[in-house]
């Protein structure tokens, strides 16, 4: 019993319109997808262009059939459809990182155009034209299947799904080649007439045109996901093997989302323990307060413009699990949004050694500035302060030599006395200058011992007796005879000599200078007191500073000074871990107090 085939009565024009609209919407869909995350794969947008070309082919070949000349409709419409299929094949080659056959593809499409133009212009049976069209279209489809078989060893199942529809379309077109060449085909079945082959053609074209795009989209999604997984794995390995600490903190949840294993080295914490901590717990307390103030300001800025990428660099201190403070460099940025949640991505690097080097360099720079200032002051003393007394000596010598035969002996003795005073000033200055220079080079040994303070004061008084007598100044040593001090003898002599000399210089003729001591529980205080010019607070604040030349004012008889003696005193006192202080009032006098810690 035979069954007569019932045609599906598919209207060819309707099928053409459906294919046209289907191609158009699929092209639009691919374009839209290419602007999203899939846009990282260029193949999606390329496929959109190919589908758009196919849409144009259906319009020219079907929608405009009968409106435009057949030679254009048939030749160029089918050529555009073939171009889209060839384009798909080349996209597939690029997908497998192979070179596209651009020149070959163009020649292949042009050859079809030429063949179709010849067939349309001639009186050949139309079934041969259909066979030729089917043959041309089947070649890139079957080659696509071969490319998948050859290259899809590591790829996902979606590629074989794509290859299946390429094979269905390619094999069906190959069957059409055979069918139209061998079978005696009803002329109505060649173009748009009702027939079995045409019904199957419409269905196959419609299904494959949709499924090829759909399956290729799956292929691209699989590739994208696979690359994402590889990328995440790569960055995970980088993070877990990096000496830098990488972390992600969720501000909404107020908790860490991720911390790299290097937290063990930087904080002495396991990842599990660190994940349970808050961000503020990972910073030293003082640093935490200032850092979170900055964080609030930066967060406001980020919320006002979430699309802007800003990276912040901070140097902050952290607390190790063993209570040791460490310096780290933190680079951070905000990501996310108010709706989805804002996170902080941070990369921290330990910079303890670098920070120590910076602090050392800063200290070296400060020392260098001090040395440079000292050098300038040293040159200033040599150029100016030594010049004055030497010039004075030279003047007095000339005066004596010029008048030695004419003036009286008393006058000559007076001038020689002035010469002696000036030379004493010069000698004192040179002694201080040389001692200070040696101290700067570290050439002065420090050998403290128990010595008699009374005897040390007497030695200095004897050395300065001449200067005191010239101004009729009485120096009184009120230090108890049995007082013992633990100090370096040479340095102690320098300290006492300079303080007593200063007291003489700034005392009015006929005044007194008193040297006394005060025995405390853990220290011994030496007082050198005069009743001369005194100083105001501004002058006191500039004492003991080499760069402040103004700190040394002329004495009551115009004696010059550099202030170097007091600077030297302070350096030597500090070597003993002692201190020096001053009490003074204008025209009442000054009292210098030097405190020495008691030795063993």
Secondary structure, 3 states (H helix, E strand, C coil): CCCCCCCCCCCHHHHHHHHHHHHHHHHHHHHHHHCCHHHHCHHHHHHHHHHHHHHHHHHHHHHCECCECHHHHHHHHHHHHHHHHHHHHHHHHHHCCCCCCHHHHHHHHHHHHHHHHHHHHCCCCHHHHHHHHHHHHHHHHHHHHHHHHHHCCCCCHHHHHHHHHHHHHHHHHHHHHHHHHHCCCCHHHCCCCCCHHHHHHHHHHHHHHHHHHHHHHHHHHHHHHHHHHHHHHHHHHHHHHCCCEEEEEECCCCEEEEECCCHHHHHCCCHHHHHCCCHHHHCCHHHHHHHHHHHHHHHHHHHHCCCCCCCEEEEEEEECCCCCEEEEEEEEEEEEECCCEEEEEEEEEECHHHHHHHHHHHHHHHHHHHHHHHHHHHHHHHHHHHHHHHHHHHHHHHHHHHHCCCCCHHHHHHHHHHHHHHHHHHHHHHHHHHHHHHHHHCCCCCCCEEEEHHHHHHHHHHHCHHHHHHCCCEEEECCCCCCEEEECHHHHHHHHHHHHHHHHHCCCCCCEEEEEEEECCCEEEEEEEECCCCCCHHHHHHCCCCCCHHHCCCCCCCCCCCCHHHHHHHHHHHHCCCEEEEEEECCCEEEEEEEEECCC
